[in-house]
Amino acid sequence: MPRILGLNLVGVLVASIVFFLIGWVWYGMLFQEAWMAAEGITMEAAESESPVWMASGFLITLLQVIGIGLILKWKGSAGLGGAVATAFALWFFLALPMCSYAYIYAAHNSTLLLIDAGHLLVGWVVSAIVLALIK
């Protein structure tokens, strides 16, 4: 199998695609109205955005998955349980505090915090599961 930084390239790509699709469902279906209202974005403004931003979003997703994969590898997280526990710990100690900056210093919008942090929790845990399954 081809590798990237010692990680299975297929696993990284599959996890990235799954994580990206989770974001599409999360922001485009489940929480679209609540997220757009919390961000102050209209449907017209969203539809006028360049598709380049979506490609940039995939790159960010890919980098997150590689980071999760490297930490799982360095930690030696064995099996699904270890992968899930590690991803949750990463989310709790890194992603949640990072999402909280906007809540504390900018908008003070708990809806936005819950939507964005929830997306990262689900995305990171599912990515870790995919990476654990496709070594």
GIKA-V356586 format. One line per field, one symbol per residue. ss: DSSP state (a for helix, b for strand, c for the rest). psi: psi as a letter, one per 20 degrees, with the letter a starting at -180 (. if undefined). burial: # if it has 24 or more other ideal C-beta (glycine too) atoms within 12 Angstrom, else .. Layout:
ss = ???
psi = ???
burial = ???
This chain:
ss = ccbbccbbaaaaaaaaaaaaaaaaaaaaaacaaaaaaaacccaaaaaccccaaaaaaaaaaaaaaaaaaaaaaaacccaaaaaaaaaaaaaaaaaaaaaaaaaaaccccaaaaaaaaaaaaaaaaaaaaaaaacc
psi = pqqokjqohggggghggggghghggghifgkgggggghikprhggghiqqihhghhhhgggghgggggggggghhkoprgghggggggggggiggghghhghggiehlohgggggghgghggggghghgghhhn.
burial = ......##..######.######..##...#...#..#..................#...##.##########...#.....##.###.##...##..##...........##.##################.##
